[in-house]
Amino acid sequence: MGKNLVTAQIRGETRALCLGAVMVVCSAITYYILGTTVLPLHQKSVWSKASICHLIETDIRDHEKLDGKKVPQYPCLWVNVSAIGKSAILYHTEETKEKNCQCSYIPESLEDYQEARTNVETIRVRFIERQTFPCYSDPDETEKSILLMRLYTPQSLFKWLFWPTFMLTGGILIIMMVKLNQSLSILAAER
């Protein structure tokens, strides 16, 4: 009976150590992936100062309006605002500027032109109704544009890193508990 109990304990300890090691390895892989994808985007986002924007002008730009320039085949909204004492172009998020620097807002659905045009017109009317709204600017003023919403905030970074940190802590605790149990078993056997 005692031999079966010791064998079961060894198997259980081995499985627990494997679980802890897998949790630590998985969290390390997740940290690597987040460190190469999300962290650079967070560091590149310089729009951290909350400001109040005042609407100057809005315009819906179509492919018919801008002859001679390379313009996408969808309507996009262009918004000019005044914030921190300067006139600047407003972008919806950090990704909007990278997709098309001529557009402040790009509709989500681009398959149907009329649906996209209606979506852009709705957003334009909302801007005209509000006139002033919160926005984000670069405190160092190296970036001349302004954002309506930030995707890569410290809170979003915390959300991305919470579960890998939780898994790493859990894996380390499991390994420590198994090693503590083994050392206590050895001490008890010696007495």
C-alpha positions in Angstrom: 0.0 0.0 0.0 2.8 2.4 0.9 4.7 1.7 -2.4 1.5 2.4 -4.4 1.0 5.7 -2.6 4.6 6.8 -3.3 4.3 5.9 -7.0 1.0 7.8 -7.2 2.6 10.8 -5.5 5.6 10.7 -8.0 3.2 10.6 -11.0 1.2 13.4 -9.6 4.2 15.5 -8.9 5.6 14.9 -12.4 2.3 15.9 -14.0 2.1 19.0 -11.8 5.7 20.0 -12.7 4.8 19.4 -16.4 1.7 21.6 -16.1 3.7 24.4 -14.4 6.5 24.2 -17.0 4.0 24.3 -19.9 2.3 27.3 -18.3 5.6 29.1 -18.0 6.6 28.3 -21.6 3.2 29.3 -23.0 3.3 32.7 -21.1 6.9 33.3 -22.4 5.7 32.6 -26.0 2.8 34.9 -25.5 5.1 37.7 -24.1 7.3 37.3 -27.1 4.3 37.6 -29.5 2.9 40.6 -27.7 6.3 42.2 -27.5 6.8 42.0 -31.2 3.3 43.0 -32.2 1.4 45.1 -29.7 4.3 46.8 -27.8 5.8 48.5 -30.8 2.4 49.8 -31.8 1.9 51.1 -28.3 5.3 52.8 -28.3 4.7 54.3 -31.7 1.5 55.9 -30.6 2.5 59.4 -29.5 -1.0 60.8 -29.1 -1.3 60.9 -25.3 -2.5 64.4 -24.4 -6.2 64.7 -24.0 -7.5 67.8 -25.6 -10.8 69.4 -26.7 -11.2 69.7 -30.5 -13.3 72.3 -32.2 -14.7 71.4 -35.6 -13.5 73.7 -38.5 -14.6 71.8 -41.6 -15.8 68.4 -42.8 -15.8 67.1 -46.3 -16.7 63.8 -47.9 -14.1 62.9 -50.5 -15.1 60.6 -53.4 -13.0 59.2 -56.2 -14.8 61.7 -58.5 -13.8 64.8 -56.5 -10.0 64.3 -56.5 -9.0 64.0 -60.1 -5.3 63.3 -60.8 -4.6 61.9 -57.4 -4.4 58.3 -56.3 -7.6 58.0 -54.3 -9.4 54.8 -53.1 -12.7 53.8 -54.6 -14.7 54.5 -51.5 -16.0 57.6 -49.8 -14.0 58.9 -46.9 -14.6 61.7 -44.4 -12.0 64.4 -44.1 -12.2 66.5 -40.9 -10.2 69.6 -40.0 -10.2 70.6 -36.3 -8.6 73.1 -34.0 -6.9 71.9 -30.9 -4.1 73.2 -28.8 -4.3 76.4 -30.7 -3.6 74.9 -34.1 -5.5 73.6 -37.1 -4.9 69.9 -37.8 -6.4 66.9 -39.5 -8.4 64.6 -37.3 -8.0 60.8 -37.7 -10.3 58.2 -36.2 -7.6 55.9 -34.8 -3.9 55.3 -35.3 -4.7 52.7 -38.0 -6.8 55.2 -40.0 -3.8 57.3 -40.7 -1.7 54.3 -41.9 -4.5 53.0 -44.2 -5.1 56.4 -45.9 -3.7 59.7 -44.8 -6.3 61.6 -46.9 -9.2 60.3 -44.8 -10.2 61.0 -41.2 -12.7 58.2 -41.1 -12.9 55.1 -43.4 -16.1 53.2 -43.3 -16.0 49.6 -42.1 -17.9 48.0 -45.0 -16.4 48.9 -48.3 -18.2 46.3 -50.5 -21.3 48.4 -51.1 -20.5 52.0 -52.1 -24.0 53.4 -51.2 -23.9 51.8 -47.8 -20.4 53.2 -47.2 -21.5 56.7 -48.4 -24.5 56.6 -46.0 -22.2 55.5 -43.1 -19.8 58.4 -43.8 -22.6 60.9 -44.1 -24.0 59.8 -40.7 -20.5 60.3 -39.1 -20.3 63.7 -40.8 -23.6 64.8 -39.4 -22.6 63.7 -35.9 -19.4 65.9 -36.1 -21.5 68.9 -37.3 -24.0 68.4 -34.5 -21.3 68.2 -31.7 -18.8 70.9 -32.9 -16.6 70.3 -29.8 -15.5 66.8 -28.7 -12.6 65.2 -26.8 -9.6 64.2 -28.8 -5.9 63.2 -28.4 -2.8 65.2 -29.5 0.9 64.8 -29.3 2.2 66.7 -26.3 5.7 67.1 -28.0 4.0 68.3 -31.2 6.1 66.1 -33.4 3.0 64.6 -34.8 0.8 67.3 -36.4 -2.4 65.2 -36.7 -4.9 64.5 -33.9 -6.8 61.3 -33.0 -10.4 60.9 -32.0 -9.8 57.5 -30.3 -6.6 55.8 -29.2 -6.3 52.0 -29.8 -3.0 51.6 -28.0 -3.5 53.0 -24.5 -1.8 51.8 -21.3 -5.1 50.2 -20.3 -5.2 48.2 -23.5 -1.6 47.1 -22.9 -2.6 46.0 -19.4 -5.5 44.0 -20.8 -3.2 42.2 -23.3 -0.6 41.4 -20.6 -2.9 40.4 -17.8 -3.5 36.7 -18.8 0.1 35.9 -19.7 1.2 37.3 -16.4 -1.5 35.4 -14.6 -0.4 32.2 -16.3 3.3 32.8 -15.6 2.5 33.4 -11.9 0.3 30.3 -11.7 3.0 28.1 -13.4 5.7 29.4 -11.1 3.5 28.8 -8.0 2.7 25.3 -9.1 6.4 24.5 -9.6 7.3 26.0 -6.2 4.5 24.1 -4.4 5.6 20.8 -5.9 9.3 21.5 -5.0 8.2 22.5 -1.4 6.1 19.4 -1.1 9.1 17.2 -2.2 11.5 18.9 0.2 9.0 18.5 3.1 8.6 14.8 2.1 12.3 14.3 2.3 12.5 16.0 5.7 9.6 13.9 7.0 11.3 10.7 5.7 14.5 11.6 7.4 12.9 11.9 10.8 
